[in-house]
């Protein structure tokens, strides 16, 4: 019963982040699965991909209804990350637990710093194809390796590299997250990692409901305030994980 309650609470928080900010929620999913629900790092990163994929599809639907998804741009951006996601996803299951945990702590800290220094809300007006390919490939690798959707990286890239407005970048990032997560999941399908679906199912359900609420919450609360609160939480999580690895 305790595991079920923890899964529901953690899932709701992650869904709120994905729905309201277009990313960042998956960075909390992995530590929640490891430290609250006692998954191994390999299990946690794989389960996170399942949770993030289904939640992102839900949030994507809401943003698409408002016309905030650049389908062609997002698909091309995501295409650059498919192979890196597959390769990194296949390799991640063979890495030491401490390396995965330490790398994840670093990504969490990076996500927090990105949120504390938000990207500009106006598009650059310029598209850089080479940078777009590099950004898409790096995002795919991060998704496959660490089980994160990478929205905190995708949104700045979509604004600064592809010239999307912030609102369209948030919606489009969910498309990118979905495609990359599916590719990474495919790579992990034959690795033999065992998952506890009795925990993952309610976790995912709560995250999906939270994503709908997050979309509504983003209309009521200033986005910068949401980002700062979430960034502080991420920094605390990253510090805890680093201490756990080093001590």
Buried (B, 14 or more C-beta within 10 A) or exposed (E): EEBBEBBBBBBBBBBBBBBBBBBBBBBBBBBBBBBBBEBBBBBBBBBBBBBBBBBBBBBBBBBBEEEBBBEEBBEBBBBBBBBBBBBBBBBBBEEEEEEBBBBBBBBBBBBBBBBBEBBEEEBBEEEBEEBBBBBBBBBBBBBBBBBBBBBBBBBBBBBBBBBBBBBBBBBBBBBBBBBBBBBBBBBBEEBEBEBBEEBBBBBBBBBBBBBBBBBEBBEEEEBEEBBBEBBEBBBEBBBBBBEBBEE
